[in-house]
Amino acid sequence: MFFRPSIGRIVRIVWIGLPIIFFVIIGGGTEFESLKKYLDVNSIQNVRLIKSLPKEKYQEILSCMDVGMIFLNHKFTIPNFPSRVLDYMDFSLPILACTDMVCDMKQEICDSGAGFWCESNDIESLSKIIDTIKSDKTALINMGLKSRKLLLEKYTVQSVAKSMIEQIV
C-alpha cells in the first residue's frame, strides 16, 4: 500500500484491518516521521513503513501484494491520477482508491471493475471495503485481472496515442 494520508486516517485504517491485514507503506512524505513514531510507540505489528526503495525492490514488493492502495486528501479540487496506479495495474493488482471527489481515476476504477473507491474521509465505507478485501479473495483476483485489462486497453503508449489522435481529429 502506498499513500500519503493524514496520521488520523492511517491509524484508523490500520486498526480497522487488525490483525488480519499486513500493510506496507512506502514513501517518505510529510507524515513519515510522525507515522513512524506512532507505530513505534504503539507497537503496531501489522505495518511495515519504508522510506524509499530502488525500483527493483519496489516491484518485488508489488509482486507479493494483494491490493494496491492510493490515498489522496479528500480536500483536493484538481483532478489527479497518481502514476503508481499504473504499476498496480501492471502487476494485476486490484486498486483501492481513497481519494477526493474529483479524482480522475474514480470513474475508471468503478466502471472497469478494477477495484474499489471511496472518498478518503469516509472511514465507514473504507471499513466495508476492507471487510470485502478480507473475505473475498476470488473478487480480488477478478478485479486484478480487470485492472491489468484496463492498463492494456487505455494506458499503453499505443492506446494513449490513439486516444490523443482521436481527440484531435
Protein Blocks (a to p, Z undefined) as FASTA:
>chain_A
ZZdddfklmmmmmmmmpckbccddedjdfklmmmmmmmmmnopakbccdfbdcfklmmmm
mmmpmbdcddddfkbcbdcddfklmmmmmnopacdddddfklmklmmmmmnopaccddfk
lmklmmmmmmmmmmmmmlmmmmmmmmmmmmmmmmgmklmmmmmmmmmZZ
